[in-house]
Amino acid sequence: MCMLTHDSRLADFPSLNEMTYLNTAAEGLPPVGVREALQTYFDHKSMGMSGREHLFEELQRCRERAAGLLKMDTAEVSLCSCSSEAYNLLASALALESEDEVVITDLDFPSGVTPWLALPEKPVTRLWKSRAGVLHLQDLDLLLTEKTKLVQVSLVSFLTGYRIPWAPFRDHVRERAPHAVLSVDITQAFGRVELDCIDADCLIASTYKWLLGIHGGCVVAVPKASADRLTTHAGGWWHIVNAFDEDRFSRAESVAGAGSFTVGMPGFSAVFALHASLKYLSEIGIGTLARHAGPLVAQVYGGLEELGIPTMSPHQPDHPSGIVAFQHSRDTEIHNALLAEDIHVMRQAGRIRISVHGYNQPEDIDRLLKAIQRALG
């Protein structure tokens, strides 16, 4: 089966012949089909204006494929260039004022945290702090008020791999702040785990990590029920209903909801790459992929425990993710030892992050754990 066996993964990801790769949370490896898709993009682009029809047809197919994986309608899914752009556009849609309140977490990536801090009229920002790598709902109680306009979380934390148990969290927010927009970054989840958060008001995912695409793409999903209040206030043309009408110099009317997040000419190279990678993942099935990779994540947790290395967030077999992270006083030494054996993980500020995708195999985890053991003596 594609990706999931030793031999098939090498056919689809030939760079794995040279390394043990456990750093998908930073950069995913595109399958060879993505290279072919980029060549197709180049061929169409080389046709000049007559090739543009093919580009927009591919955009529509890509949106349909993404919507299918999200179990949403195509009109509820759009594309922009990156998660930072998506969040800044979301900020424009919310039009927050100084008396409004926003809840963020200390496990979130900067793109989901900083737009609210950079607004000319900054809202009150409340920080939901984790304890021992876990976000506790009782701590959230103190942060939610009638003024809460946005609750922003990551389904899976880039920092530790902690995954929010979605249903109790969602119900908690809806009960205590029923008018708040619930936005979720699924960058570290989409393409790797079965999503349970598609009833959020806004979902955002970069495409170059677990989705196995390239840079320059981001999936944005806004359910129809949230479309009117999550329509961006941005200039452009692709998302403007009246972009070329006679009244275009006096008003700008945006497409409602997700469509308003594609404000200009799409990044078609990223679109072609994403469509190819989504097709690849959907043919395998996210559930199949998750069942393959889940035991490998458990193997990492178990091996680190045997080595006496505590993780930054606990293992969550009922809410799995693909990320395991730990901090160690000898992190530089460990990381250098891994690199010396062509084992690739992320090291940042004393943290080592291991991320496991479908192209990983048990022997990858064995190599990782034995190399860490040797590094520690």
C-alpha positions in Angstrom: 0.0 0.0 0.0 1.2 3.5 -0.8 3.4 5.0 1.9 2.7 2.4 4.6 5.2 -0.3 3.8 9.0 -0.3 3.7 9.2 -0.8 0.0 6.2 1.3 -1.2 7.4 4.3 0.9 10.8 4.3 -0.8 9.1 4.3 -4.2 6.9 7.3 -3.2 9.5 9.1 -1.0 12.9 8.2 -2.4 14.7 10.6 -0.1 14.0 8.1 2.7 16.7 5.9 1.2 19.2 8.3 2.7 17.7 9.2 6.1 15.3 8.5 8.9 12.9 11.3 8.8 10.9 12.2 12.0 10.4 15.9 11.4 7.1 16.2 9.5 5.7 18.7 12.0 8.3 21.1 10.5 8.4 20.0 6.9 6.5 17.2 5.3 8.0 15.1 2.5 6.0 15.4 -0.8 5.4 12.2 -2.6 6.7 11.9 -6.2 3.2 12.6 -7.5 3.6 16.2 -6.3 6.7 16.6 -8.5 4.6 15.4 -11.5 1.8 17.9 -10.5 4.3 20.8 -10.5 5.5 19.8 -13.9 1.8 19.9 -15.1 1.5 23.3 -13.6 4.5 24.5 -15.5 3.2 23.1 -18.7 -0.1 24.9 -18.3 1.6 28.1 -17.2 3.8 27.9 -20.3 0.7 28.2 -22.4 0.2 31.8 -21.3 -3.3 33.1 -21.0 -4.7 30.1 -22.8 -3.5 27.9 -19.9 -5.3 29.9 -17.3 -8.5 27.9 -17.7 -6.6 24.8 -16.7 -5.2 26.5 -13.6 -8.7 27.5 -12.3 -10.1 24.1 -13.0 -7.3 22.6 -10.9 -8.2 25.1 -8.1 -11.7 23.9 -8.1 -10.7 20.2 -8.0 -8.3 20.9 -5.2 -11.1 22.7 -3.2 -13.4 19.7 -3.8 -10.8 17.3 -2.7 -10.0 19.3 0.5 -13.7 19.6 1.2 -14.2 15.9 0.8 -11.5 15.1 3.4 -13.1 17.6 5.8 -16.6 16.3 5.1 -17.7 19.8 4.1 -19.2 21.4 1.0 -16.8 22.9 -1.5 -18.2 26.4 -0.9 -17.1 26.1 2.7 -13.4 25.6 1.8 -11.0 28.0 0.3 -7.2 28.5 -0.1 -4.8 31.3 0.7 -1.0 31.5 1.0 -0.2 30.5 4.6 -1.8 30.3 8.0 -0.4 33.7 9.0 -2.3 35.3 6.1 -5.4 33.3 7.1 -5.4 34.5 10.7 -4.8 38.1 9.7 -7.8 37.9 7.3 -9.8 36.3 10.1 -8.9 39.3 12.3 -10.3 41.6 9.6 -13.5 39.6 9.5 -13.9 39.8 13.3 -13.3 43.6 13.4 -12.4 43.4 17.1 -12.5 46.5 19.3 -10.7 47.3 22.5 -13.5 46.1 24.8 -13.7 42.7 23.1 -11.9 39.7 24.5 -9.9 37.0 22.9 -8.7 33.7 24.4 -5.5 32.1 23.2 -3.3 29.3 24.6 0.4 28.9 25.4 0.5 25.8 23.2 -0.5 27.7 20.1 1.8 28.6 17.1 2.5 32.4 16.7 0.3 32.7 13.6 -2.7 32.0 15.8 -1.6 34.2 18.7 -0.1 37.4 17.3 -2.7 38.9 14.9 -4.9 39.9 17.9 -1.8 41.6 19.6 -1.0 43.6 16.4 -4.3 45.2 15.8 -4.5 49.1 16.0 -7.3 48.7 18.5 -6.1 45.7 20.5 -8.7 43.6 22.2 -8.2 42.2 25.7 -6.2 39.0 25.3 -6.5 36.3 27.9 -4.0 33.4 28.0 -5.2 29.9 28.7 -2.1 28.4 30.3 -1.3 24.7 30.2 -0.2 22.7 33.3 2.2 19.8 32.8 1.5 20.0 29.1 -2.3 19.8 29.5 -5.0 22.4 29.0 -7.5 22.1 31.8 -11.1 23.2 31.2 -11.5 24.5 34.7 -8.7 27.0 34.0 -10.7 28.2 30.9 -13.7 29.0 33.1 -11.9 32.1 34.5 -11.2 33.4 31.0 -14.6 33.2 29.3 -17.0 36.1 29.7 -19.9 37.7 27.8 -17.3 39.8 26.1 -15.4 36.8 24.6 -15.5 37.2 20.9 -12.9 34.6 19.9 -11.4 31.4 21.3 -8.4 30.3 19.3 -6.7 26.9 19.8 -4.7 24.4 18.0 -6.2 20.9 17.8 -2.7 19.5 18.1 0.0 21.7 19.6 3.1 22.3 17.5 5.0 22.7 20.8 4.3 19.4 22.6 1.9 17.3 20.5 -1.0 17.8 23.1 -4.4 17.3 21.4 -7.4 19.0 22.8 -10.3 16.6 23.5 -12.5 18.4 21.2 -16.1 17.6 22.2 -15.9 18.6 25.9 -13.8 21.7 25.0 -16.3 22.8 22.3 -19.3 22.3 24.7 -17.5 24.2 27.4 -17.0 27.2 25.2 -20.4 27.1 23.6 -22.1 27.0 27.0 -20.1 29.8 28.7 -19.4 32.1 25.7 -22.2 31.2 23.2 -21.4 34.2 20.9 -17.7 33.6 20.6 -16.1 32.5 17.4 -14.4 29.1 17.9 -11.3 29.0 15.6 -9.0 26.0 15.4 -5.6 25.6 13.8 -5.5 22.1 12.3 -2.0 22.4 10.7 -0.5 19.7 13.0 -3.5 17.4 12.5 -5.0 17.6 9.0 -3.6 14.8 6.9 -2.4 12.8 10.0 -5.3 12.2 12.4 -9.1 11.8 11.9 -10.5 15.2 12.6 -13.4 15.6 15.1 -13.5 19.4 15.1 -15.2 20.2 11.8 -18.0 21.9 13.7 -15.7 24.8 14.6 -16.5 28.2 13.1 -13.1 28.4 11.3 -10.5 25.8 10.6 -7.0 26.7 9.2 -4.2 24.4 8.0 -0.9 25.0 6.3 -0.2 22.6 3.5 3.5 21.8 3.7 3.6 19.7 6.8 1.3 16.6 7.3 -0.7 17.4 4.1 2.6 16.7 2.2 2.2 19.7 -0.1 4.6 22.6 -0.6 5.0 26.1 0.7 2.6 28.8 -0.4 -0.7 27.1 0.5 -3.2 27.1 3.3 -6.6 25.5 3.6 -9.3 27.6 5.2 -12.7 26.2 6.1 -15.7 28.2 7.3 -19.1 26.3 7.7 -22.0 28.0 6.0 -23.6 28.7 9.4 -20.6 31.0 10.2 -20.1 32.5 6.8 -21.8 35.8 7.3 -19.9 36.8 10.4 -16.6 35.4 9.1 -16.4 37.3 5.8 -13.1 39.1 5.5 -12.8 42.9 5.0 -10.0 43.0 2.6 -9.3 44.6 -0.8 -8.5 42.4 -3.7 -10.3 41.0 -6.7 -10.8 37.2 -6.7 -13.1 37.3 -3.7 -14.9 40.5 -4.7 -18.3 39.9 -6.2 -18.4 43.2 -8.0 -14.7 43.5 -8.8 -15.3 44.5 -12.5 -18.8 46.0 -12.2 -19.6 49.7 -12.8 -19.9 50.4 -9.1 -16.4 48.9 -8.2 -15.0 52.4 -7.4 -17.6 53.1 -4.8 -18.0 49.7 -3.0 -16.5 46.3 -2.5 -18.7 43.3 -1.8 -16.9 40.1 -0.7 -18.0 36.6 -1.3 -19.3 35.4 2.1 -17.3 33.0 4.3 -14.5 30.8 3.2 -14.4 32.3 -0.3 -13.4 35.7 1.1 -10.0 34.2 2.2 -8.8 33.9 -1.4 -8.3 37.6 -2.0 -6.2 37.6 -5.1 -4.6 35.4 -7.8 -4.2 31.9 -6.1 -0.7 30.4 -5.7 -1.3 27.8 -8.4 1.9 25.9 -7.9 0.9 25.2 -4.3 -2.6 24.4 -5.5 -1.4 21.8 -8.0 0.9 20.3 -5.3 -1.8 20.2 -2.7 -4.3 18.6 -5.0 -1.8 15.8 -5.8 -1.0 15.3 -2.1 -4.6 15.3 -1.0 -5.4 12.7 -3.7 -2.5 10.6 -2.4 -3.7 10.8 1.2 -7.4 10.3 0.4 -6.6 7.1 -1.6 -4.8 5.7 1.5 -7.5 7.0 3.9 -6.6 9.2 6.9 -8.1 6.5 9.2 -5.8 3.8 7.7 -2.8 6.1 8.0 -3.6 7.0 11.6 -4.0 3.4 12.6 -0.6 2.7 11.0 1.3 5.6 12.7 -0.5 5.5 16.1 1.4 2.5 17.4 4.7 4.1 16.3 3.9 7.2 18.4 3.1 4.8 21.3 6.5 3.2 20.7 8.2 6.6 21.0 6.5 7.3 24.3 7.3 3.9 25.7 10.9 4.1 24.6 11.4 7.5 26.1 9.9 6.4 29.4 12.3 3.4 29.5 15.1 5.9 29.0 13.8 8.0 31.9 12.9 11.0 29.7 9.6 12.7 30.6 7.6 14.2 27.7 6.3 17.7 27.6 2.7 16.4 27.3 1.4 13.0 28.3 0.6 10.2 25.9 -3.1 10.4 24.8 -4.1 7.1 23.2 -7.7 8.2 23.2 -6.8 11.5 21.5 -3.8 10.7 19.4 -1.5 13.0 17.5 1.7 12.5 15.6 4.0 14.6 17.8 6.1 13.7 20.9 8.3 16.4 22.5 10.7 16.4 25.4 13.2 18.8 27.0 16.6 17.6 28.2 19.7 19.3 29.6 21.7 17.5 27.0 19.5 18.3 24.0 22.4 19.6 21.9 24.3 16.5 22.4 21.3 14.3 21.6 20.4 16.3 18.5 24.0 16.1 17.2 24.1 12.4 17.8 20.9 11.9 15.8 22.1 14.0 12.9 25.3 12.1 12.8 23.2 9.0 12.0 20.9 10.9 9.5 18.0 10.8 12.0 16.0 14.0 11.5 14.0 15.6 14.4 13.4 19.2 15.4 15.5 20.9 18.1 14.5 24.3 19.4 15.2 26.1 22.6 16.0 23.0 24.6 13.1 21.0 23.1 13.4 18.0 20.9 10.3 17.2 18.9 9.7 13.9 17.1 6.9 13.7 14.6 5.6 10.4 13.0 3.8 10.2 9.7 2.6 7.3 7.6 5.9 7.0 5.8 7.6 6.0 9.0 8.2 2.4 10.1 9.0 0.6 13.4 12.7 0.5 12.4 12.7 4.3 12.3 11.7 4.4 15.9 14.1 1.7 16.9 17.0 3.7 15.3 15.8 6.9 17.1 15.6 5.4 20.5 18.9 3.5 20.3 20.7 6.6 19.1 19.3 8.6 22.0 20.4 5.9 24.4 23.9 5.9 23.0 24.1 9.7 23.2 23.2 9.6 26.9 25.7 6.8 27.6 
